[in-house]
Amino acid sequence: MPEEDIPPHDLIRFEIEHCGTPVSIFPELKDEYAVLEVDDRYSPKVRLCSLATGRTGVMKLKKALYRYQPLEAGAILKLLSWERRPSYQYIEGKARVRHDTFDLWITDYELVV
């Protein structure tokens, strides 16, 4: 079957399953990301790969949002909103704001596949 006949989301899921990461990029799929890895300890962290550019990064999300709509490796999501928040570091059991670094937080998304 010619590669052009395969729907982009199916091709991305196949590449993640067999290569571990998307190889193809689709500039028309702006705001859509493939979930490569999920760490659900504490505030869940997901490693995402942009379907439009191929860039990867880590974003966090609140546990309530994660429980409402769980994510797993291989899923494709459309990022509806996100925000940048200062990161925290625990010193002697107390959370302290680190003013020099930030975390990216997903505030809303929908599963595409």
C-alpha distances in whole Angstrom, upper triangle without the diagonal:
4,6,8,7,8,12,14,16,13,12,16,17,14,16,19,19,18,19,22,22,19,18,17,19,19,23,22,22,26,28,25,25,24,26,26,30,32,36,38,41,44,42,38,37,33,31,28,26,26,22,23,25,24,28,29,32,34,36,38,39,41,41,42,39,37,38,38,34,33,30,28,26,23,24,23,26,28,31,34,37,38,41,43,46,48,47,50,51,54,57,60,58,58,55,55,53,52,52,50,47,45,42,39,39,37,39,36,33,30,27,24,22
4,5,6,7,11,13,15,14,12,15,17,15,16,19,20,18,19,22,21,18,17,15,17,17,20,20,20,24,26,24,24,23,26,26,29,32,36,38,42,44,42,38,36,32,30,27,25,24,20,21,23,22,26,28,31,33,35,37,38,41,41,42,39,37,39,38,34,33,31,29,26,23,24,23,26,27,30,32,35,37,40,41,44,47,46,49,51,53,56,59,57,57,54,54,52,51,51,49,45,43,41,38,38,36,38,36,32,30,27,24,22
4,5,6,9,10,12,11,9,12,14,12,12,16,17,16,16,19,18,15,13,11,13,13,17,17,17,21,23,20,21,19,22,22,26,29,33,35,38,40,38,35,33,29,27,24,21,20,17,18,19,18,22,24,27,30,31,34,35,38,38,39,36,34,36,35,31,31,27,26,23,20,21,20,22,23,26,29,32,33,36,38,41,43,42,45,47,49,53,55,54,53,50,51,48,47,47,45,42,40,37,34,35,32,35,32,29,27,24,21,19
4,6,8,9,12,12,10,13,15,14,15,18,19,19,19,21,20,16,15,12,13,12,15,15,16,19,22,19,20,20,23,24,27,30,34,36,39,41,39,35,33,30,27,24,21,20,16,17,19,19,23,25,28,30,31,34,35,38,38,39,35,34,36,35,31,31,28,27,25,21,22,20,22,22,25,28,31,32,35,37,40,43,43,46,48,50,53,56,55,54,51,51,49,47,47,45,42,40,37,34,35,32,34,31,28,26,24,20,19
4,6,9,12,10,10,13,15,14,15,18,19,19,20,22,21,17,17,14,15,14,17,16,17,20,23,20,21,20,23,24,28,30,34,36,39,41,39,36,34,30,28,25,23,22,18,19,21,21,25,26,29,31,32,35,35,38,38,38,35,33,35,34,30,30,27,26,25,21,21,19,22,23,26,28,31,33,36,38,41,44,44,47,49,51,54,57,55,55,52,52,50,48,49,47,44,41,38,35,35,32,34,31,28,25,23,19,18
4,6,8,7,6,10,11,10,12,15,16,16,17,19,17,14,14,12,13,13,16,15,15,19,20,18,18,17,20,21,24,27,30,32,36,38,36,32,30,27,25,22,20,19,15,17,19,19,22,23,26,28,29,31,32,34,35,35,32,30,32,31,27,27,24,23,21,17,17,16,19,20,23,26,29,30,34,36,39,41,41,43,45,48,51,54,52,51,48,49,47,45,46,44,41,38,35,32,32,29,31,29,25,22,20,16,15
4,6,5,6,9,10,11,12,15,16,17,18,19,17,14,14,12,12,11,14,13,12,16,17,14,15,15,18,19,23,25,29,30,34,35,33,30,28,24,23,20,18,17,13,15,18,17,21,22,24,26,27,29,29,31,32,32,29,27,29,28,24,24,21,21,19,15,15,13,16,16,20,22,25,27,31,33,36,38,38,41,43,45,49,52,49,49,46,46,44,43,43,42,38,36,33,30,29,26,28,25,21,19,16,13,12
4,6,5,6,9,10,11,12,14,15,16,16,14,11,11,9,9,8,11,10,9,13,14,11,12,12,15,16,20,22,26,28,31,33,30,27,25,21,20,17,14,13,9,11,14,14,17,18,21,23,23,26,26,29,30,30,27,25,27,26,23,22,19,19,17,13,13,11,13,14,17,20,23,24,27,29,32,35,35,38,40,42,46,48,47,46,43,43,41,40,40,38,35,32,29,26,26,23,25,23,19,17,15,12,11
4,5,5,6,9,10,11,12,14,15,15,13,10,12,10,11,10,13,12,10,13,13,10,10,9,12,14,17,19,23,24,28,30,27,24,22,19,18,15,13,12,9,12,15,14,17,17,19,21,21,23,23,26,26,27,23,22,24,23,19,19,16,15,14,10,10,8,10,12,15,18,21,22,26,28,31,33,33,36,38,40,43,46,44,43,40,41,39,38,38,37,33,31,28,25,24,21,23,20,17,14,12,8,7
4,5,5,6,9,10,11,12,14,14,13,11,13,11,13,12,16,15,13,17,17,14,13,11,14,15,18,20,24,26,29,31,29,26,24,21,19,17,15,15,12,15,17,16,19,19,22,23,24,26,26,28,28,29,26,24,25,25,21,20,17,16,14,10,11,10,13,15,19,21,24,26,29,31,34,36,35,38,40,42,45,48,46,45,42,43,41,40,41,40,36,33,30,27,27,24,26,23,20,17,14,11,9
4,6,5,6,9,10,11,11,13,11,9,9,8,10,11,14,15,13,16,17,14,13,11,14,15,18,21,24,26,30,32,30,26,25,21,19,16,14,14,11,14,15,14,17,18,21,22,24,26,27,30,30,31,27,25,27,27,23,22,19,17,15,11,12,11,15,17,20,23,25,26,29,31,34,36,35,38,39,42,45,48,46,46,43,43,41,40,41,39,35,33,30,27,27,25,27,25,21,19,16,14,12
4,5,5,6,9,10,10,10,8,6,8,7,9,10,13,14,11,14,15,11,10,8,11,11,15,17,21,23,27,29,27,23,21,17,15,13,10,11,8,11,13,11,14,14,17,19,20,22,23,26,27,28,24,22,25,24,21,19,16,14,12,8,10,9,12,14,17,20,22,23,26,27,30,32,31,34,36,38,41,44,42,42,39,39,38,36,37,35,32,29,26,24,24,21,24,22,18,17,14,12,10
4,5,5,6,9,10,10,9,8,10,11,12,13,17,17,14,17,17,13,11,8,10,10,13,16,19,21,25,27,25,22,20,16,15,13,12,13,11,15,16,14,16,16,18,19,20,22,22,25,25,26,23,21,23,23,19,17,14,12,10,6,8,8,12,15,17,21,23,24,27,28,30,33,32,34,35,37,41,43,41,41,38,39,38,37,37,36,32,30,27,24,24,22,24,22,18,17,13,11,9
4,5,5,6,8,9,9,8,10,11,13,15,18,19,17,20,20,16,15,11,13,12,15,18,22,24,27,30,28,25,23,19,18,16,14,16,13,17,18,15,18,18,20,22,23,25,26,29,28,30,27,24,26,26,22,20,17,15,12,9,11,12,16,18,21,24,27,27,30,31,34,36,34,37,38,40,43,46,44,44,41,42,40,39,40,39,35,33,30,27,27,25,28,26,22,20,17,15,12
4,5,5,5,7,6,5,6,8,11,13,17,18,16,19,19,16,14,11,12,11,14,18,21,24,27,29,28,24,22,18,16,14,12,14,12,15,15,13,15,15,18,20,22,24,25,28,28,30,27,25,27,27,23,21,18,15,12,9,12,12,16,18,21,24,26,26,29,30,32,34,33,35,36,38,41,44,42,42,40,40,39,37,38,36,33,31,28,26,26,24,27,26,22,21,18,16,14
4,6,5,4,4,5,8,10,13,15,18,19,17,18,18,15,12,8,9,7,11,14,17,20,23,25,24,20,18,15,13,11,10,13,12,15,15,12,14,13,16,17,19,21,22,25,25,27,24,21,23,24,21,18,15,12,8,6,9,10,14,17,19,22,24,24,27,27,29,31,30,32,33,35,38,40,39,39,36,37,36,34,35,34,30,28,25,23,23,22,25,23,20,19,16,15,13
4,6,6,8,9,11,13,16,18,21,22,20,22,21,18,15,11,11,10,12,15,18,20,23,26,25,22,20,17,15,15,14,16,15,19,19,16,18,17,19,19,21,23,24,27,26,28,25,22,24,25,21,19,15,12,9,7,11,13,16,19,22,25,27,27,29,30,32,34,32,34,35,36,40,42,40,40,38,39,38,37,38,36,33,31,28,26,26,24,27,25,22,21,18,17,14
4,6,8,9,10,13,16,19,22,23,21,23,23,20,17,14,14,12,14,18,21,23,26,29,28,25,23,19,17,17,15,18,17,20,20,17,19,18,20,21,24,26,27,30,29,31,29,26,27,29,25,22,19,16,12,11,14,16,19,22,24,28,30,30,32,33,34,36,34,36,37,38,42,44,42,43,40,41,40,38,40,38,34,33,30,28,29,27,30,29,25,24,21,20,17
4,5,7,8,11,14,17,20,22,20,22,22,19,16,13,13,11,13,17,20,23,26,28,27,24,21,18,15,15,13,16,15,18,17,14,16,15,18,19,22,24,26,29,29,31,29,26,28,29,26,23,19,16,13,11,15,16,19,22,23,27,29,28,30,31,32,34,32,34,35,37,40,42,41,41,39,39,38,36,37,35,32,30,28,26,27,26,29,28,25,24,22,21,18
4,7,9,12,15,18,20,22,20,21,20,17,14,11,10,7,10,13,16,19,22,25,24,20,18,15,12,12,11,14,14,17,17,13,14,13,15,16,18,21,22,26,25,28,25,22,25,26,23,20,16,13,10,9,12,14,17,20,21,25,26,25,27,27,29,30,28,30,31,33,36,38,37,37,35,36,34,33,34,32,28,27,24,23,24,23,26,25,22,22,19,19,17
4,6,9,11,14,17,19,16,17,17,14,11,8,9,7,10,14,17,20,22,25,23,20,17,14,11,10,8,11,11,14,13,9,11,10,12,14,17,19,21,25,25,27,25,22,25,26,22,20,16,14,10,9,12,12,15,17,18,22,23,23,25,25,27,29,27,29,30,33,36,38,37,37,34,35,33,31,32,30,27,25,23,21,22,21,24,23,21,20,18,17,16
4,6,8,10,13,15,13,15,15,12,10,8,10,9,13,16,19,22,25,27,25,22,19,15,12,10,7,9,8,11,10,7,10,10,13,16,18,21,22,26,26,28,25,23,26,26,22,21,17,15,12,10,12,11,14,16,17,21,23,22,25,25,28,30,29,31,33,35,38,41,40,39,36,37,35,33,34,31,28,26,24,22,22,21,24,23,20,19,17,16,14
4,7,10,13,16,14,16,17,15,13,11,14,12,16,19,23,26,28,30,29,25,22,19,16,13,10,11,9,11,10,8,11,12,16,18,21,24,26,29,30,32,29,27,29,30,26,24,21,19,16,13,15,14,17,19,20,24,25,25,27,28,30,32,31,34,35,38,41,44,42,42,39,39,37,35,35,33,30,28,26,24,25,24,27,26,23,23,20,19,18
4,7,10,12,12,14,16,13,12,12,15,14,18,21,25,27,30,32,30,27,24,20,17,14,11,10,8,9,9,8,11,13,17,20,22,25,26,30,31,32,29,27,30,30,26,25,22,20,17,14,16,14,16,17,19,22,24,25,27,28,31,33,32,35,37,40,43,46,44,44,41,41,38,36,37,34,31,29,27,25,26,24,27,25,22,22,20,17,17
4,6,9,9,10,13,11,11,11,14,15,19,21,25,27,30,32,29,26,23,20,17,14,10,8,5,5,6,6,10,12,16,19,20,23,25,29,30,31,28,26,29,29,25,25,21,21,18,15,16,13,15,15,17,20,22,22,25,25,29,31,31,34,36,39,42,45,43,43,39,39,37,35,34,32,29,27,25,23,24,22,25,23,20,20,19,16,17
4,5,6,8,11,10,11,12,16,17,20,23,26,28,32,33,30,27,24,21,19,15,12,9,6,5,7,9,12,14,17,20,21,24,25,29,30,31,27,26,29,28,25,25,22,21,19,17,16,13,14,14,16,18,20,21,24,26,29,31,32,35,37,40,43,46,45,44,40,40,37,36,35,34,31,28,26,23,24,22,24,22,19,19,17,15,16
4,5,6,10,10,12,14,17,19,22,24,28,30,33,33,30,28,25,22,20,16,13,9,7,4,7,9,12,15,18,20,21,24,25,29,31,31,28,27,30,29,26,26,23,23,22,19,18,15,15,14,15,17,19,20,23,24,28,30,31,34,37,40,43,46,45,43,40,39,36,35,34,32,29,27,25,22,23,21,23,22,19,19,19,16,18
4,6,9,9,12,14,18,20,23,25,29,30,33,34,31,28,26,23,21,17,15,11,9,7,10,13,15,17,20,22,22,25,25,29,30,31,27,27,30,28,25,25,23,24,22,20,18,15,14,13,14,16,18,20,23,25,28,31,32,36,38,41,44,48,46,44,41,41,38,36,36,34,31,29,27,23,24,21,23,21,18,17,17,15,16
4,6,6,9,11,15,17,20,22,25,26,30,30,27,24,22,19,18,14,12,9,6,5,9,11,13,15,17,19,19,22,22,25,27,27,23,23,26,24,21,22,19,20,19,16,15,11,11,9,11,13,16,17,20,22,26,29,29,33,35,38,41,45,43,41,38,38,35,34,33,32,29,26,24,20,21,18,20,17,15,14,14,11,13
4,6,8,12,15,17,20,21,24,26,29,29,26,23,21,18,17,13,11,8,7,5,8,11,12,14,15,17,17,20,20,23,26,26,22,22,25,24,21,22,19,20,20,18,16,12,11,9,9,11,13,14,17,19,23,26,27,30,33,36,39,42,41,39,35,35,32,31,30,29,26,23,21,18,18,16,17,16,13,14,14,13,15
4,7,10,13,16,18,19,21,23,26,26,22,20,18,15,15,11,10,7,8,8,10,12,12,13,13,15,14,16,16,20,22,22,18,19,22,21,18,19,16,18,18,16,14,11,8,6,5,8,10,11,14,16,20,23,24,27,30,33,36,39,37,36,32,32,29,28,28,27,24,21,18,15,15,12,14,12,10,11,12,11,14
4,7,10,13,15,17,20,21,24,25,22,19,17,14,13,10,9,6,6,7,10,11,12,12,13,14,14,16,16,19,21,22,18,17,20,19,16,16,14,15,14,13,11,7,6,4,6,9,12,13,16,18,21,24,25,28,30,33,37,39,37,36,33,33,30,30,29,28,25,22,19,16,16,13,15,13,10,10,9,8,11
4,6,9,12,13,16,18,21,22,19,16,14,11,10,6,5,5,5,8,10,9,10,9,10,11,11,14,15,18,19,20,17,16,19,19,15,15,12,12,11,10,8,6,5,6,7,11,13,13,16,18,20,23,23,26,28,31,34,37,35,34,31,31,29,28,28,27,23,20,17,14,14,12,15,13,10,11,10,9,11
4,6,9,11,15,17,20,22,19,16,14,10,8,6,5,7,7,10,11,10,11,9,11,12,12,15,15,19,19,21,18,16,19,19,15,14,10,10,8,6,6,4,6,9,10,14,16,16,19,20,22,25,24,27,28,31,34,37,35,34,31,32,30,29,30,28,25,22,19,16,16,14,17,15,12,12,10,10,10
4,6,7,11,13,16,18,16,12,10,7,6,5,7,9,10,14,14,12,12,10,10,10,10,12,13,16,17,18,16,13,16,17,13,11,8,7,5,5,5,6,8,11,11,15,16,16,18,19,21,23,22,24,26,28,31,34,32,32,29,30,28,27,28,27,23,21,17,15,15,13,16,15,12,12,10,11,11
4,7,10,13,16,18,17,13,11,7,5,6,7,10,12,15,15,12,12,9,10,10,12,14,15,18,18,21,18,15,18,20,16,14,10,8,5,6,8,9,11,14,15,18,19,18,20,21,22,24,22,24,25,27,31,33,32,32,29,30,28,27,28,27,23,21,18,16,17,15,19,18,16,16,14,15,14
4,7,10,13,15,14,10,8,6,5,7,10,13,15,18,18,15,14,11,10,9,11,12,13,16,16,19,17,14,16,18,16,12,9,7,5,8,10,12,13,16,16,20,20,18,20,20,21,23,20,22,23,25,28,30,28,29,26,27,26,25,27,26,22,20,17,16,16,15,18,18,16,17,15,17,16
4,6,9,12,11,7,6,5,7,9,12,16,17,21,21,18,17,13,12,10,10,10,11,13,12,15,14,11,13,15,13,10,7,6,6,10,10,13,13,16,16,19,19,17,19,19,20,21,19,20,21,22,26,28,26,26,24,25,24,24,26,25,21,19,16,15,14,13,16,17,15,16,15,17,16
4,6,9,8,6,5,6,9,12,15,18,21,24,23,21,19,15,13,10,10,9,11,12,11,15,14,11,13,16,15,12,10,10,10,14,14,16,16,19,18,21,20,18,19,19,19,20,17,18,18,19,23,24,22,23,21,22,22,22,24,24,20,18,15,15,14,14,17,18,17,19,18,20,20
4,6,7,4,6,8,11,14,18,21,23,26,26,24,22,18,16,13,12,10,10,10,8,12,12,9,10,13,13,10,10,10,12,15,15,17,17,20,19,21,20,18,19,20,19,20,17,18,18,19,22,24,21,22,20,22,22,22,25,25,21,19,16,16,14,14,16,17,17,18,17,20,20
4,6,6,8,11,14,17,21,23,26,29,28,26,24,20,18,14,14,11,11,11,9,13,14,11,12,16,16,13,13,14,15,19,19,21,20,23,22,23,22,20,21,20,19,19,16,16,16,16,19,20,18,19,17,20,20,21,24,24,21,19,16,17,15,16,18,20,20,21,21,24,24
4,6,9,12,15,18,22,24,27,29,29,27,25,21,18,15,13,10,10,9,8,12,13,11,13,16,16,14,15,16,18,21,21,22,21,23,21,23,21,19,19,18,16,17,14,13,13,13,17,18,15,15,14,16,17,18,21,22,19,17,14,15,14,15,16,19,20,22,22,25,25
4,6,10,13,16,19,21,24,27,26,25,23,19,16,12,10,7,6,6,6,10,10,9,11,14,14,13,13,15,17,20,19,20,18,20,18,19,17,15,15,15,13,14,12,12,14,14,18,20,17,17,14,16,16,17,19,20,17,15,11,12,10,11,13,15,16,19,19,23,23
4,7,10,13,16,19,21,24,24,22,20,17,14,10,9,6,6,7,6,10,10,7,10,13,12,10,10,11,13,16,15,16,15,17,16,18,17,14,15,16,15,16,14,15,16,17,21,23,20,20,18,20,19,19,22,22,18,16,12,12,10,10,12,14,14,16,16,19,20
4,7,10,13,16,19,21,21,19,17,13,10,7,6,4,7,9,10,13,12,10,13,15,14,12,10,11,12,15,14,15,14,16,14,17,16,13,14,14,14,15,13,14,16,18,21,24,21,21,18,20,19,18,20,20,16,14,10,10,9,10,13,14,14,16,16,19,19
4,6,10,12,15,18,18,16,14,10,8,6,6,6,8,11,12,15,13,10,14,15,13,11,8,9,9,11,11,12,11,14,12,15,15,13,15,15,16,18,16,18,19,21,25,27,25,25,22,23,22,21,23,22,18,15,12,11,10,10,13,14,13,14,14,16,16
4,7,10,13,16,15,12,11,7,6,4,7,9,11,15,16,18,16,14,17,19,16,14,11,10,9,11,11,12,12,14,13,17,16,15,16,16,17,19,17,19,20,23,26,29,27,27,24,25,23,22,23,22,18,16,13,11,12,12,15,16,15,16,15,17,17
4,7,9,12,12,9,8,5,6,6,7,10,12,16,17,19,17,15,18,19,16,14,11,11,9,10,10,9,9,11,11,14,15,13,15,16,18,20,19,21,23,26,29,32,30,30,27,27,25,24,24,23,19,17,14,12,12,11,15,15,13,14,13,14,14
4,6,9,8,6,6,4,7,9,11,14,16,20,21,23,20,18,21,22,19,17,14,13,11,11,11,9,10,12,12,15,16,15,17,18,20,22,22,24,26,29,32,35,34,33,30,30,28,26,26,25,21,19,16,14,15,14,17,17,15,16,14,14,15
4,5,6,5,5,6,9,11,12,16,17,21,23,24,21,20,23,23,20,19,16,16,14,13,12,10,10,10,10,14,15,14,17,18,21,23,23,26,28,31,34,37,36,35,31,31,29,27,27,25,22,20,17,15,16,14,17,16,14,15,14,14,15
4,6,6,8,10,12,15,16,19,20,23,25,26,22,21,24,24,20,20,17,17,15,12,12,9,10,10,12,15,17,17,20,21,24,27,26,30,32,35,38,41,39,38,35,35,32,31,31,29,26,23,21,18,19,17,19,18,15,15,14,12,13
4,6,8,11,14,16,17,20,22,25,27,28,25,24,27,26,23,23,20,20,18,16,16,12,13,12,13,15,17,17,20,21,24,27,27,31,33,36,39,42,41,40,36,36,33,31,31,29,26,24,22,19,20,18,20,19,17,17,17,15,16
4,6,9,12,15,17,20,22,26,28,29,26,25,28,28,25,24,21,21,19,17,17,15,15,14,14,17,18,18,20,20,24,26,26,29,31,35,37,41,40,39,35,34,32,30,29,27,24,22,21,18,20,19,22,21,19,20,19,18,19
4,7,10,13,15,19,21,25,27,28,25,24,27,27,24,23,19,19,16,15,15,13,14,15,15,19,19,19,21,21,24,26,25,28,30,33,36,39,38,37,34,34,31,29,29,27,24,22,20,18,20,19,22,21,19,20,19,18,18
4,7,11,13,17,19,23,25,27,24,23,26,27,24,23,19,19,16,16,16,15,15,15,15,18,18,17,18,18,21,22,22,25,27,30,33,36,35,34,31,30,28,25,25,23,20,18,17,15,17,17,20,20,18,20,19,19,20
4,7,10,14,16,20,22,24,21,20,23,24,21,20,16,16,14,14,15,13,14,15,14,17,17,16,17,16,19,20,19,22,24,27,30,33,32,31,28,27,25,23,24,21,18,16,14,13,15,15,18,19,17,19,18,18,19
4,7,10,13,17,19,22,19,18,21,23,20,19,16,16,14,15,15,15,14,15,13,17,16,13,14,13,15,17,15,18,20,23,26,29,28,27,24,24,22,20,20,18,15,13,11,9,12,12,16,17,16,18,18,19,20
4,7,10,14,16,18,16,15,18,20,18,16,14,14,13,15,15,15,14,15,13,16,15,12,13,12,13,15,13,16,17,20,23,26,25,24,21,21,19,18,19,17,14,11,8,8,9,10,14,15,15,17,17,19,20
4,7,11,13,15,13,12,16,17,15,14,12,14,14,16,15,14,13,13,11,13,12,9,10,10,11,13,12,14,17,19,23,26,24,23,19,20,18,17,18,17,13,11,7,5,6,7,10,12,12,15,16,18,19
4,7,9,12,11,10,13,15,14,13,12,14,15,17,16,16,14,15,12,14,12,10,10,10,10,12,11,13,15,17,21,24,21,20,17,18,16,16,18,18,14,11,7,6,5,6,9,11,12,15,16,19,20
4,6,8,7,7,10,11,11,11,11,13,15,17,15,16,13,14,12,13,11,9,10,11,11,14,13,15,17,19,23,25,22,21,18,19,18,19,20,20,17,14,10,9,5,5,7,9,10,13,14,18,19
4,5,5,6,9,10,11,11,12,15,18,20,18,18,16,17,15,15,13,12,12,13,13,15,14,15,17,18,22,24,21,20,17,19,18,19,21,22,19,16,12,11,8,8,8,10,12,15,16,20,21
4,5,5,6,8,10,9,11,14,17,20,18,19,17,18,17,17,16,15,16,17,16,18,17,17,19,19,23,24,21,21,18,21,20,22,24,25,22,19,15,15,12,11,11,12,14,16,16,20,21
4,5,5,6,9,10,12,16,19,21,19,19,17,18,17,17,16,15,17,18,18,20,19,20,22,22,26,27,24,23,21,23,23,24,26,27,24,21,18,17,13,12,11,11,13,15,16,20,21
4,5,5,6,8,10,14,17,18,16,16,14,14,13,13,13,12,14,17,17,20,19,20,23,24,27,29,26,25,22,24,23,24,26,27,24,20,17,15,11,9,8,8,9,11,12,16,18
4,5,5,5,7,10,13,16,13,14,13,14,13,14,14,14,16,18,18,20,19,20,22,23,27,29,26,25,23,25,24,25,26,27,24,20,17,15,12,10,10,10,10,11,12,15,16
4,5,5,9,12,15,17,15,17,15,17,17,17,18,17,19,21,21,23,22,23,25,25,29,30,27,26,24,27,26,27,29,30,27,24,20,19,15,14,13,13,13,13,13,17,17
4,6,10,13,17,18,15,16,14,16,15,15,16,17,19,22,22,25,24,25,27,28,31,33,30,29,26,29,28,29,31,32,28,25,21,19,16,13,12,11,11,11,12,15,16
4,7,10,14,15,11,12,11,13,13,14,15,16,19,21,22,25,24,25,27,28,32,34,31,30,28,30,29,29,31,31,28,24,21,18,15,12,12,10,9,8,8,12,12
4,7,10,12,10,12,11,14,14,16,17,17,19,21,22,24,23,24,26,27,31,32,29,29,27,29,28,29,30,31,27,24,20,18,15,13,14,12,11,10,9,13,12
4,7,9,7,9,9,12,13,15,16,16,19,21,22,24,22,24,26,27,31,33,30,30,27,29,28,28,30,29,26,23,19,17,15,12,14,13,10,10,8,11,11
4,6,6,9,10,14,15,18,19,19,22,23,24,26,24,25,27,28,32,34,31,31,29,30,30,29,31,31,27,24,20,19,17,15,17,16,14,13,11,13,11
4,6,9,11,15,16,19,20,20,22,23,25,26,24,26,27,29,32,34,32,32,30,31,30,30,31,30,26,24,21,19,18,16,19,18,15,15,12,13,11
4,7,10,13,15,19,21,21,23,25,26,29,27,29,30,32,36,38,36,36,33,34,33,32,33,32,28,26,23,20,20,18,20,19,15,14,11,11,9
4,7,10,12,16,18,18,21,23,25,27,26,28,30,32,35,38,35,35,32,34,32,32,33,32,28,25,22,19,18,15,17,15,12,11,7,8,6
4,7,10,13,15,16,20,22,24,27,26,28,31,33,36,39,37,36,33,34,32,31,32,31,27,24,21,18,17,14,16,14,10,9,6,5,5
4,6,9,12,13,17,19,21,24,24,27,29,31,35,37,35,34,31,32,30,29,30,29,26,22,19,16,14,11,13,10,7,6,4,5,7
4,6,9,11,15,18,20,24,24,27,30,32,36,39,36,35,31,32,30,29,29,29,25,22,19,15,14,11,12,9,6,5,6,6,10
4,6,7,11,14,17,20,21,24,27,29,33,36,33,32,28,29,26,26,26,26,22,19,16,12,11,8,9,7,5,7,9,10,13
4,7,11,14,17,21,22,25,28,30,34,37,34,32,29,29,27,27,26,26,23,20,17,13,12,8,8,5,5,7,10,12,15
4,7,11,13,17,19,21,25,27,31,34,31,29,26,26,23,23,23,23,20,17,14,11,9,6,5,5,7,10,13,15,18
4,7,10,13,15,18,21,24,27,30,28,26,22,22,20,20,19,20,17,13,10,7,5,4,5,7,9,12,15,17,20
4,6,10,12,15,19,22,25,28,26,24,20,19,16,16,16,16,14,10,8,6,5,7,7,10,12,16,19,21,23
4,7,9,13,16,19,22,25,24,22,18,17,13,13,12,13,10,6,6,5,6,9,10,13,16,19,22,24,26
4,6,9,13,16,19,22,21,18,14,13,10,10,10,11,9,5,5,6,7,11,11,15,18,21,24,26,28
4,7,10,13,16,19,18,15,12,10,7,6,6,8,6,4,6,9,10,14,15,19,21,25,27,29,31
4,7,10,13,16,16,13,10,9,6,6,7,8,6,5,5,9,10,14,16,19,21,25,26,29,30
4,7,10,13,12,10,6,5,5,5,9,10,9,9,9,12,13,17,18,22,24,27,29,31,33
4,6,10,9,8,6,5,6,7,10,11,10,11,12,15,16,20,21,25,27,30,31,34,35
4,6,6,5,4,6,9,10,14,15,14,15,15,18,19,22,23,27,29,32,33,36,37
4,5,5,6,7,10,11,14,16,16,17,18,22,22,26,27,31,33,36,37,40,40
4,6,8,10,13,15,18,20,20,21,21,25,25,28,30,33,35,38,39,42,43
4,7,9,13,15,18,20,20,20,20,23,23,26,27,30,32,35,36,40,40
4,6,10,12,16,18,18,18,18,21,21,24,25,29,31,34,35,39,40
4,7,9,13,15,14,14,15,18,18,21,22,25,28,31,32,36,37
4,6,9,12,12,13,14,17,18,21,22,26,29,32,34,37,38
4,6,9,9,10,11,15,16,19,20,24,26,30,32,35,36
4,6,6,8,10,14,16,19,21,25,27,30,32,34,36
4,6,8,11,14,16,20,21,25,27,31,33,35,37
4,7,11,14,17,20,22,25,27,31,32,34,36
4,7,10,13,17,19,22,24,27,29,31,32
4,7,10,13,15,19,20,24,25,27,29
4,6,10,12,16,17,21,22,24,26
4,7,10,12,14,17,19,21,23
4,6,9,11,15,17,19,21
4,6,7,11,13,16,18
4,7,11,14,16,19
4,7,10,13,16
4,7,9,12
4,6,9
4,6
4
